[in-house]
Structure formats: structure tokens, C-alpha cells
Amino acid sequence: MLWAIATFALLASAVAASAWTKWLTAPRLNEPVSIATSFSLERPITLRVADRHLLELLFDRRDASYPAMRALVGGALAQKIEREGRLVDAGEPSGLLIPLEWSLRTQAGSVVAQGRCDVLGSNSWSSTDVGRLLHQADFEAGEYMFSAARSAGIPEFQGVRVRVRVSVEPKLSHSRLMSTYWLAKAYIPAALFASLATGTVALWTWLW
């Protein structure tokens, strides 16, 4: 009986830890916008941890071929390769410029951060999205109002689904809470392995 209780407790704790890590790092904003036309976006967001957050544009790879997406968004300009004895950007072409006015304000209206993004290239490629990093900074946890706007569209992005995302980046984290996040990530597989062992013992005890 005790082995069965231990197995259940380990499984429950692993499930709880997994749910908590997903809750903590879930994007705080993941809003569709139209780059092909002008837009104005204003949304309340809740930052759950005082740590490094990223502001990105995500482009859906399913809406354009790989060469077309590279031409629109660009490559990873931060990556360097050696060519003819010197280091050059590996991410050419640089993509199209997408100026974006944005701000983060408290609920009382005080500006916490704001800017105009004039970056080129991409910072991430996955099977579904291409990301362009617009800004990164440390923000305190709390309730905020995020706004972003473009006064003119870019027709070349017609038919390409785009999202504005605000999220915490665990790999760049430095807070105590995110240290707990990494401990929880390490605990989950250990708890699952332990539950398998205790479950085996419980089954063996019940059979014999």
C-alpha cells in the first residue's frame, strides 16, 4: 500500500511540476497582427516573473517557401561564418525592414519601456515559425498594458500570418524563481523514473 501511495505521490508531483513550468513560461502575449496593412494593438498583459523578456515578431513558415521567407524576414544575422579568410554575416539576405512602435505601461499609465524597432534579419527558425527579435530587457512581474502599431503596411507580407509575442526566455534567465524553474525541469524526469521503480515494487508486492 505504501509503495502505491509513493508511486501516486511521485506521479502527481511530476504532473504538478510540469504544469507549473508551462504556466510560468507561457507567452504573455501571442497576438496575430497584419504586417501587410497598418495596425494598432493594445492588450493588457501579466508578467509572472521578474526576469528577461523578449519582444518578437513570429512569421508562419507554412505561408511562404523557404527562399521567400528568407527574402522577407532574412537570416540569422548574429551568426558568423568564415569566408575567404574573414568573418561575415551568415544571414544574408537581411530581409525587409519592419518599423514597429511599441510601449509597455503600468496600469496607471506610466511608461516602463518604449521604442521603435528597426532591426533586420531573424533570430530563430523552427518547423513552424521564423522569429525576429525586436527587443529584450528585464521587467518586474506585474500587470501591464502593451501597445504596438504600424502606420503603413508592407504588401510583400500579404498572406503571411504574423504574431507579436512577449515571453520570458529561460535560457537568459537569472532570477531565483527561474532557478526554481530549472530545478523543477530536472525533477520531472527523476520523479517519473522513481515512480516507475516504486510502481514496479508495488505491483510485485501486490502479486506476491
N, C-alpha and C positions, 0 to 999 in steps of 0.2 A: 504493500500500500504506500509506504514512504517513497519507494522508487517511482511509483506512478505520480505521486504528488510532485516530486522533484522534477520529473520529466515535463509535467504540465507547467510548472513554475518557470522552467528554463525557456520553454516554447513561448509562453506568454510574455516573458521579459524580452525575448528576441523580437517578437512582433511589435511590442510597445516601443522598443528602441528604434526599429526600422521606421515606424510611423512618425516618431519624433524627429528623426534626422530628415525625413522627407518634408515634414511640416516646416522645419527651421529653414531649409534651403530652397523651398518652393519659390519661384519667381514672384516678386512683389507686384510686378506689372508685366503683362504679356498681351498687349493690346494691338489688334490689327489696325493699320493705317494705310492710306493710299499715297504712295510716293508719286504716282503718275499725275495726281491732281493736288491742289492745295488742301491743307487740312489743319484743324485746330483740335487739340486733345487736352482734356483736363480731367484727372482722376484722383480720388483720394487713395493713398497707399499706406500700408503699415509696415515699417521696417522692424523686424523681430529681433535683430541682434545689432549691437553697436560694433560695426566692423566694415571691411572694404566691400563696397558695392559697385557694380558695373552697370553702365547705361549702354545698351547695344541696339542696333538695328539687325533684325534677322530676316533673311530673304529665303523664300521657299525654293529649294533646288528643283522641285518637281515641275516648276513653271517655266524653266528655260534649260537649254542644253548646257553642258559644262563650259564649252568655249564662250557661249553667250553670257553665262553668269560671270565668268572671269572678266569679260569685257565690261560688264555693267558694274560689278562690285569690286573687282580687282583681286590680286593675290595677297599672300601674307607678306606684306612689305617689311615686317620686322625680321624676317628670315634672310640670312645672307649665305651666298654660295660663292665659291672661288671660280673666277672665270678670267683666263689669260693673266694669271698671277695677281689678281686683285679681287677684293670682296665687293660684290654688287648685290642689289636687291633681287631676291628670288621671286618676288611677287608681281613682276610686270605682266600684264598691264596694270595700271594703278586704279582703273575703274573710274566711274563718274563721280563728280563732287555732288554731295547731297547736303547743302547747308541746312541746319536744323536749330531753331531757337528753342531752348528748354529752360525750365526753372524748377526748383524744389523749395516749397514754402511750408512753414508751420501752419497749423490750423488757424492761428491768429493772424496769418498773412505775412509774417516776417520771412524774408528771403534767406534761405540756408545756403543755396548754391544756384548758380545760373550760368549759362554760357551759350555760345554759338559754335556748333561743331562744323569744322571744315577739314575733316580728315579724309584720307583716301585709303584704298586697299581693304583687305579683310583680315580678321584675326582668328577665325575658326571656320573649318569646313567639316560638316558631318554628312551622314547619308540623306538627311532631310533639309538641313539649313546651312546657309552661309552667314557668318556673323561679321558685323563691322562694329568695332568698339568705338564709342563716341566719347566716353568719359569714365573715369574711375576715381573714387575718393572714399574716405572714411566718413560715415554718418552715424549719428546716435540713433538708438532704437526709439520708435515713437510713431505718432500719426502725422502724416504729411499730405500736401497737395502737390501732385506732379502735373506739369503742363508742358506741352511741346507743340510747335506749329511750324508750318511752311507756307509761305505766301504765294508760291508758284509751284506747279507740278513739273515733273520730268517725264515727258511722253515715252521715253525709252523703257520705262518700267511698267508700261501698260501690260496688264495680265500677270504681273509678278506679285504674289502675296507677300506682304511685308508686315512685321510686327515690331513694336517698340517694347523692349524688355528691360526691366530693372531687377537685378538679382544679386545675392551675395555670392562671392566666389570662395569656396572652401580652401582652394589651393593658395589663395592670397591672404587667408585669414590670420589674425593674430590675437583675438580676444580669448578670454578664459572660456566663454560659452562655446566658441568654436573648437577649443581644445577638448571640451566635453563631447562635442560632435564627433571628433576623430576617435575618441575613446569608445563611443557608442558604436561607431562603424567597425572598430576592431572587435568589440564584444559580440556583435551579432553572429558572425560565423563560429566563434568559440562557443557561444551558448547553444547554437544549433548542433554542433558536434557533440557537446556534452549531453544534450537532450537525447541524441541518438544512442549514446552509451547508456544513459540511465534507463531509456525506454527498452533497450535490449535486456538489461538486467531485470527490469520489472516484468517483461514478458517471460523471461527464463524462470523467475521466481514463481509466477502465476502458473506456469505449465508444470513445474516440478514441486 
